[in-house]
Amino acid sequence: MTLLLEISSGLCLLIGCFLCFSGGIGIIRFPDFYTRMHAASVTDTLGASLVLIGLMLQSPNGVVLMKLILILMCTLFINPSASHALAKAALHNGLLPLQAKPDDQGGNKPSKP
């Protein structure tokens, strides 16, 4: 049973760290504020949740487990609300999303000349 907990804990920690890392790459690679914010908020929430679950599986103490559950609940409620408020404030202040160019849309040109 201990081996199963160690493996599942390590897997949760590994996947959570990968998601946080990929969110950081998304911040660098995406073109505008809204796509960057979406990449960061979604991967940060899921990555932090998986890291906390991995730490919960390793915790032998009940007090530490309760603290980790409280942190997880706060993360799950605050991160989506904060990213929504940030996007709404950016839109309210006039920051418009990046629109696709007309030549980027498929189907405008015939396939054969």
C-alpha positions as CSV (number, residue, x, y, z in Angstrom):
1,M,0.0,0.0,0.0
2,T,2.9,2.4,0.8
3,L,4.4,1.8,-2.6
4,L,1.1,2.6,-4.4
5,L,0.8,5.9,-2.4
6,E,4.4,6.8,-3.3
7,I,3.9,6.1,-7.0
8,S,0.6,8.0,-7.2
9,S,2.1,10.9,-5.2
10,G,5.1,11.1,-7.4
11,L,2.9,11.0,-10.5
12,C,0.7,13.8,-9.2
13,L,3.7,15.9,-8.4
14,L,5.3,15.2,-11.8
15,I,2.2,16.1,-13.8
16,G,1.5,19.2,-11.6
17,C,5.1,20.5,-12.2
18,F,4.8,19.8,-15.9
19,L,1.5,21.8,-16.1
20,C,3.0,24.7,-14.2
21,F,6.0,24.7,-16.5
22,S,3.8,24.5,-19.7
23,G,1.8,27.4,-18.4
24,G,5.0,29.4,-18.1
25,I,5.8,28.5,-21.7
26,G,2.3,29.6,-22.7
27,I,2.9,33.0,-21.2
28,I,5.9,33.5,-23.4
29,R,4.6,32.0,-26.6
30,F,1.0,33.2,-26.9
31,P,0.3,36.5,-28.8
32,D,-2.0,38.6,-26.6
33,F,-3.0,39.2,-23.1
34,Y,-6.1,37.1,-23.0
35,T,-4.6,33.9,-24.4
36,R,-1.6,34.4,-22.1
37,M,-3.9,34.8,-19.1
38,H,-5.9,31.8,-20.1
39,A,-2.8,29.6,-20.4
40,A,-1.5,30.8,-17.1
41,S,-4.7,30.5,-15.1
42,V,-5.9,27.1,-16.3
43,T,-2.5,25.4,-16.0
44,D,-1.7,27.1,-12.7
45,T,-4.9,26.0,-11.1
46,L,-4.7,22.4,-12.3
47,G,-0.9,22.2,-11.7
48,A,-1.1,23.6,-8.2
49,S,-4.0,21.3,-7.4
50,L,-2.1,18.2,-8.5
51,V,1.0,19.3,-6.6
52,L,-1.1,19.7,-3.5
53,I,-2.8,16.4,-4.0
54,G,0.6,14.8,-4.4
55,L,1.7,16.4,-1.1
56,M,-1.5,15.2,0.6
57,L,-0.7,11.7,-0.4
58,Q,2.7,11.9,1.3
59,S,1.5,13.6,4.5
60,P,1.4,11.3,7.5
61,N,0.1,14.0,9.8
62,G,-3.6,15.0,10.0
63,V,-3.0,18.6,10.8
64,V,-0.8,19.0,7.7
65,L,-3.4,17.2,5.6
66,M,-6.1,19.7,6.8
67,K,-3.9,22.6,6.0
68,L,-3.2,21.3,2.5
69,I,-6.9,20.7,1.9
70,L,-7.6,24.3,3.0
71,I,-4.9,25.6,0.6
72,L,-6.4,23.5,-2.2
73,M,-9.9,24.8,-1.6
74,C,-8.6,28.4,-1.6
75,T,-6.7,27.8,-4.8
76,L,-9.7,26.2,-6.5
77,F,-12.0,29.1,-5.6
78,I,-9.6,32.1,-5.9
79,N,-7.7,31.4,-9.1
80,P,-10.6,31.3,-11.5
81,S,-12.3,34.3,-9.8
82,A,-9.1,36.4,-10.0
83,S,-8.4,35.5,-13.6
84,H,-12.0,36.4,-14.5
85,A,-11.8,39.7,-12.7
86,L,-8.5,40.5,-14.4
87,A,-9.9,39.8,-17.8
88,K,-13.0,41.8,-17.2
89,A,-10.9,44.8,-15.9
90,A,-8.7,44.6,-19.0
91,L,-11.7,44.5,-21.3
92,H,-13.4,47.3,-19.4
93,N,-10.2,49.4,-19.8
94,G,-10.2,49.0,-23.6
95,L,-7.8,46.1,-24.1
96,L,-9.3,44.2,-27.0
97,P,-8.5,40.6,-27.9
98,L,-6.3,40.0,-30.9
99,Q,-8.4,39.2,-33.9
100,A,-7.6,36.8,-36.7
101,K,-6.5,38.4,-40.0
102,P,-8.9,37.7,-43.0
103,D,-6.2,35.9,-44.9
104,D,-5.7,33.5,-42.0
105,Q,-9.2,32.1,-42.4
106,G,-9.5,29.1,-44.6
107,G,-11.9,28.8,-47.5
108,N,-11.5,32.3,-48.9
109,K,-9.3,31.2,-51.8
110,P,-10.0,28.5,-54.3
111,S,-7.9,25.4,-54.0
112,K,-7.1,25.3,-57.8
113,P,-6.2,28.4,-59.8
